Amino acid sequence: MPERKPRKDAVRNRAAVFAAADTLFTQCQSPEDITMADIAAAAGVGKGTLFRAFGDRTGLIRALYEARLEPLRNAVEEGPPPLGPVAPPLQRVPALLDAVLCFKLDNRHLALALEGTGADSPYRTAHYERWHALLRDLLQQIPAPADLDSADFTAHALLAATRADLVEQLAGEKGVPREELRRRLADFTAGVLGARAQRVPADEQSDVAKTRPASTPN
């Protein structure tokens, strides 16, 4: 049977809920203080509508996060280099990490809310598992010395540099400029990949430079 399309009012309600939640999380200093009742009131829908559509607060935050993440996910899965699937690993790894960092900077409030959803580990979310698996697979394509052959751990270590709480600490609390954060991440990534890059053809190594952001004067 053909898949049933959502009713127009359900689509409108979902859009209103996402917009309300996004605004509330942006304006609030403590994302954990935002409740389902707050979001329902701001969206102009009943609280029961939220629970039926998303299950609970964590489900709502996760759904909103995934919706905001969709353009980046499409670029990674289907787009051109440096993010797309045809890009060589040494080009794609730093580009992916830079894109994740920029997404966290642009959606810091939402990322913090998701990473702070009670007992839910950020390491068990669908988007984290997806980025980790992709990075691990890319790293496995880059030859490495015996002491650097744990692609699984290296992928975790690289993603740790893009955690929302770290981004908030540096960008929000310390006031580190966006381009400076991108440069620091690019340098860190280049250092991690350095030993692997030594065994990669020079033409592929040169592609890495194209993904690095230009430094911005202080």
N, C-alpha and C positions, 0 to 999 in steps of 0.2 A: 504494500500500500504506500502511496506517496506520503512523504513526511508532512505533518500538519504545520502550517505557519502559525507563529504566535499571534494572538489577537492584537489588534491595534492598540487597545487600551493597555494591554500588558507591555507592549513595546514602549509606549509613552511612560508608563509607570517605572519601567526599568531605567529609562534615560533620566527621569526625574530623580530617582533614587541615587544613581551614579553621580549626577551633578550635585545633589545635596551633600552626599558623603564626601565628595571631593572638596567642596567648599568648607565643610566643617573641619575636616582633617587639616586643611591648609591653614585655617584661622586659629586652630587650637594649639596651644603650647604643649599639651599632653594628650597625644592621640588616644591613650587608654581611657580618657575621660568621656569620649564620645560613645553614646549608647545607641542601641537600635531605636529606642523611643525618640532620641534627638534627631536621628536621620529620618525617621518616618514623619515626624512633625515638619521638618524642613522641606521634605519632598511632597508633603500634602497627601500622604497615603496612610492607611491604617497600619499599625505595627504588625498585625497578622499577615498583611501582604508581604512584608519583608521576610518573615519567617517561612512563609510558604514558598517564596521564590528562592531564598538563599540558605535556609536551614538555621543559620545562626550568624552572629556578628562576624566570626572568622570567615564563614562562607561568603558573606557579602564583600568583605575586604578583598578576599582572594579573587572573586569575580570581577570587581572593579580593577584590581591590579592587572589581571589577565587581559581585560579589555584595553587598558592603556598600553599594555606591552605588545599588543598585536602588530602594530606597524614594524617594530623592531624584529619580532619573530618572523614576519614575512620577508623582511630584508635579509635575514640570516638564511632562511630556507630557500628563497627563490630569487634574491636580488643579485646584482652585479658585484664584482670585487670592490672594496676589500672584504665586505661582510659575506657575500654570497658563496655558494658551495664550490664555485670553480676557482676561487682564490687559493694560492698555495698556503700551507699551514703557517709558515713564518710571517706571512702577511695577515692572515685571517685571525690568528690568536690575539695580537695587540689591537686589531680593529674591533674585535668582539668585546674585549675588556674595556676599551675606550667607550664603546656604545653603551655597555651596561652602566659604566660610571656616569655617563651623561644622562641616561634614563633615571638613575638614582638621584642625581642632582635636580632634574626637572620634576621628579615625583617623590621628593624626599619625605614629605609628610605621609604619603601613602605607603612607601616602603617601610618607614618606621612603624606604622600601624600594623603592617603585615608581620614584620619581624618580632613584634611585641604582643602577638596574640596568644597570651597565656602559655600553656604547655606545648603548643604547636612549635616544633623546631623549624627554623627557616631552612634547615638542610633537608627537610622532607617535603618541601613545597614543589609543585610540578615545575615551576620555572627554574628553580635552582637545580633540580635533577637534570633538566634539559640542558642548561648551560654547562654543568659539570660534565655530563656525558659527551657533549660536543668538544669541549676543551680537552678532555682525556683522550678522545679519539684523534684529535689533531696533534696532540703532543706525542702520541704513539707513532705518528708518521714522521717525526723528526728524530733522527738517530741521536743517541745519548750515551755518554760513558756509563759504566756499570753503576757508579754511585749516584747517577741522576736518572735511573730508569723507572722510577715510580711515577708514571704519568697520572695515576689516580690521585696521589697526594699532591703533586704539583698543581693539578687543576684546582683542588681545594684551596691551596695556598694562594693562588692567583685570584680566585674569586673572593677570598677573605679581604683583599684590598678594596673591594667594592661594596662591602657590607654597609647597609644604611646607617647603622649607629656610628661607624667610623666616618662616613661621609658627613653625617650631621656634626660630629665632633670637630672635624677639620673645617668644613665649609660654614657651619652654623655657629659653633662656639669659638673657633679660632679665627674665623674670617679669611681662610685661605681662598684666593680667587679661583674661579672655575678653571681657567687655562693653566694655572699653576698646578692644580690637582691633576689635570690631564697629563701635564708634563711629567710630574712625579710618577704617576702610574706607568707612563710609557717607559721611563727610565728603569723602573723596577721590573717591568715585564721584559725589557731588553736584557737586563742582568740575568734574569731567570733563564731566558732562552739562549743566552750567550754561548754556553758550553755546547748546546745542541746545534746552534747555528754554525759552529766551526766545521761541522761535517755536512753542511748543506751547500749546494752549488751557489756560486757568487751571484748569479742572476736572480735567484730567489731571495737571497739575503737583501739585495738592493731594494726589493719591493717593500721591505719593512719600513724603510725611511719614509715612504709615501704615506704611511698611515699615522705618522707621528705629528701631533699638533705643533704649530709654530709657537715659540715662546713669546710671551707677552711682557713688555717692559713693566716694571713695578711703578 
